[in-house]
Amino acid sequence: CGIQSPVPSDTNSLYWKTLKRTEVKPGENTSLLLLLQIEGLLSTDLQRMAEKLKSSKIIFVVGGPGSGKGTQCEKIVEKYGYTHLSTGDLLRAEVASGSQRGKKLSAIMEKGELVPLDTVLAMLKEAMIAKADVSKGFLIDGYPREVKQGEEFEKKIGPPTLLLYINAESETMVNRLLKRGETSGRVDDNEETIKKRLDTYYKATEPVIAFYETRGIVRKIPAEGSVDDVFLHVSTALNDIQ
């Protein structure tokens, strides 16, 4: 026999809101039926939002350490209402949550291994779906780091509208990071390590830029000036796709 569900008196409750979207009659052994229908509605909503992502404005933001891309992302969020997503931030938040996936990620990172691309993409997609109905666009910070990552992103989420390449000279980035190192206490903010990081960055990024240049969606942003000067160039690029 079924379980008799109590009917909440508050017509604004989740019970009544959900019933409005189902054909279940209130109070009539509804627990199992309601659960099944909620799952069905949730699945439908997720599919709808996943489809919506394919037509959303998606901006890949690429730039070396010390290029200032993080600061530019903050200004884009403030002016345009985009959602800023960093794979590093998502991974750290998942680990901090103590979830089962977070524990697996922690074990992988503690071994010095790379987090599987499928996992990174799943987390990005979940974060984007959560904002699909309210966001005016998405900034994917520091992604893709190689062509394969970009191709898989398109298969599983959607195509990028634009790739913003925050392009600072190597010497500029070194100087900015050395200045940061005076107060950051970060062990990797020393000249030798910085130059190695930049070398790795250039080797990984050049093929990505070349790949997306063939599509005509790369906008190279000169990042030598002040934050506001750089943002004028960023705004020009973004205004073209509004």
C-alpha positions in Angstrom: 0.0 0.0 0.0 1.1 3.6 -0.6 2.1 6.2 2.0 -0.4 8.9 2.6 1.3 12.2 2.1 0.2 15.2 4.3 -0.9 18.2 2.3 0.9 21.4 3.4 -1.5 24.3 3.9 1.0 26.8 2.5 0.2 27.0 -1.2 3.6 28.6 -1.9 5.4 25.5 -0.6 7.5 23.3 -2.9 4.8 20.6 -2.6 2.1 22.8 -4.2 4.5 24.4 -6.7 5.6 20.9 -7.9 2.0 19.6 -8.0 1.1 22.4 -10.3 3.6 20.9 -12.8 2.3 17.3 -12.3 -0.9 15.4 -12.7 -0.8 14.0 -9.2 -3.8 14.8 -7.0 -2.9 16.3 -3.6 -3.2 14.0 -0.7 -3.7 10.8 -2.7 -0.8 8.4 -1.9 1.4 10.8 -3.7 4.9 10.2 -2.2 6.3 7.8 -4.8 4.4 9.3 -7.7 5.6 12.8 -6.8 9.2 11.7 -6.4 9.1 10.0 -9.8 7.6 13.1 -11.4 10.0 15.5 -9.7 12.9 13.4 -11.0 11.4 13.5 -14.5 10.9 17.3 -14.3 14.4 17.8 -13.0 15.8 15.8 -15.9 13.8 17.8 -18.3 15.0 21.1 -16.8 18.6 19.9 -16.9 18.3 19.0 -20.5 16.7 22.3 -21.3 19.5 24.3 -19.6 22.2 22.1 -21.2 20.7 23.0 -24.6 20.6 26.6 -23.6 24.3 26.6 -23.0 24.9 25.8 -26.6 23.5 29.2 -27.6 25.0 31.1 -24.6 27.9 33.6 -24.9 30.9 31.6 -23.9 34.2 33.5 -23.7 37.5 31.6 -23.2 40.0 33.9 -21.4 43.6 33.1 -22.0 46.7 34.9 -20.6 50.0 34.1 -19.0 50.7 34.4 -15.2 51.0 38.1 -14.5 49.0 39.1 -17.6 46.2 40.6 -15.5 43.5 38.3 -16.9 42.0 37.8 -13.5 41.5 41.5 -12.9 40.0 41.9 -16.4 37.6 39.0 -15.6 36.4 40.9 -12.5 35.7 44.0 -14.5 33.8 42.1 -17.2 31.6 40.5 -14.5 30.9 44.0 -13.0 30.1 45.6 -16.4 28.5 42.9 -18.4 27.0 40.5 -15.8 28.9 37.4 -17.0 29.6 34.5 -14.8 33.3 34.0 -14.1 34.4 30.4 -13.8 37.9 29.1 -13.1 38.7 25.4 -13.3 41.2 25.8 -10.5 38.6 27.5 -8.2 36.0 24.8 -9.0 38.5 22.0 -8.1 39.5 23.7 -4.9 35.9 24.3 -3.9 35.0 20.7 -4.6 37.9 19.4 -2.5 36.9 21.8 0.3 33.3 20.6 0.3 34.4 17.1 1.5 32.1 15.4 -1.1 32.9 12.0 -2.5 34.1 13.5 -5.7 36.1 16.1 -3.7 37.9 13.3 -1.8 38.8 11.5 -5.1 40.1 14.8 -6.5 42.2 15.4 -3.4 43.8 12.0 -3.7 44.6 12.6 -7.3 46.2 16.1 -6.7 48.1 14.8 -3.7 49.8 12.3 -6.0 50.7 15.1 -8.3 48.6 13.6 -11.1 46.4 15.6 -13.5 42.6 15.6 -12.9 40.9 13.7 -15.8 39.5 16.1 -18.4 36.1 14.5 -18.2 35.9 15.4 -14.5 36.9 19.0 -15.2 34.3 19.4 -17.9 31.6 17.8 -15.8 32.3 20.4 -13.1 32.3 23.2 -15.5 29.0 22.1 -17.1 27.3 21.7 -13.7 28.5 25.3 -12.7 27.3 26.7 -16.0 23.9 24.9 -15.9 23.3 26.3 -12.4 23.6 29.8 -13.8 22.1 29.2 -17.3 18.8 31.0 -16.6 20.3 34.1 -15.0 23.8 34.6 -16.5 24.4 36.9 -19.5 27.4 34.9 -20.5 30.3 32.8 -19.2 34.0 33.6 -18.8 36.0 30.4 -18.8 39.2 31.6 -17.1 42.5 30.0 -18.2 40.8 27.5 -20.5 41.6 25.7 -22.7 45.2 25.0 -22.1 45.5 22.7 -25.1 43.6 22.2 -28.3 42.1 18.9 -27.1 40.5 20.6 -24.1 38.8 23.1 -26.3 37.5 20.3 -28.7 36.1 18.3 -25.8 34.5 21.4 -24.3 32.6 22.0 -27.5 31.4 18.4 -27.7 30.1 18.3 -24.1 29.1 21.9 -23.5 29.1 24.2 -26.5 31.2 26.3 -28.8 33.0 29.5 -27.6 31.8 32.8 -28.9 35.1 34.5 -28.4 38.6 33.8 -27.2 40.1 36.8 -25.3 43.9 36.6 -25.4 45.2 38.9 -22.7 48.6 39.4 -24.3 51.4 40.9 -22.1 55.1 40.8 -23.0 57.2 38.2 -21.3 59.3 40.9 -19.5 56.1 42.6 -18.3 54.8 39.4 -16.7 58.1 38.6 -15.1 58.3 42.1 -13.5 54.7 42.0 -12.3 55.2 38.6 -10.7 58.5 39.6 -9.1 56.8 42.6 -7.6 53.9 40.4 -6.3 56.5 38.0 -4.8 57.8 40.8 -2.6 54.6 40.5 -0.5 52.9 37.3 -1.6 55.2 34.8 0.1 54.6 32.4 -2.8 57.5 30.1 -3.4 57.0 30.2 -7.2 57.3 34.0 -7.4 61.0 33.9 -8.1 62.7 34.8 -11.4 63.9 31.3 -12.3 60.5 29.6 -11.6 58.6 32.4 -13.3 60.6 32.0 -16.5 59.9 28.3 -16.5 56.2 28.8 -15.9 56.1 31.3 -18.8 58.0 28.9 -21.1 55.4 26.2 -20.3 52.6 28.6 -20.8 53.8 29.7 -24.3 54.4 26.2 -25.5 50.9 25.2 -24.4 49.1 28.3 -25.5 50.5 29.0 -29.0 48.7 26.0 -30.6 45.4 27.0 -28.9 45.6 30.6 -30.3 46.5 29.3 -33.7 43.6 26.8 -33.7 40.9 29.4 -32.8 42.4 32.1 -35.1 41.4 29.9 -38.0 37.8 30.5 -36.9 38.2 34.2 -36.5 37.2 34.4 -32.9 40.5 35.4 -31.3 40.7 38.9 -30.0 44.3 39.8 -28.9 44.1 42.4 -26.0 47.3 44.4 -25.5 47.9 44.2 -21.8 50.9 46.6 -21.3 48.9 49.6 -20.1 46.9 50.4 -17.0 44.0 48.2 -15.9 41.5 50.7 -17.3 43.4 51.1 -20.6 43.4 47.3 -21.1 39.7 47.1 -20.2 38.9 49.6 -23.0 40.2 47.1 -25.5 38.3 44.2 -23.7 35.1 46.3 -23.8 35.5 46.9 -27.5 35.8 43.2 -28.2 32.8 42.3 -26.0 30.6 45.1 -27.4 31.0 43.6 -30.8 29.1 40.4 -29.7 26.4 42.0 -27.6 
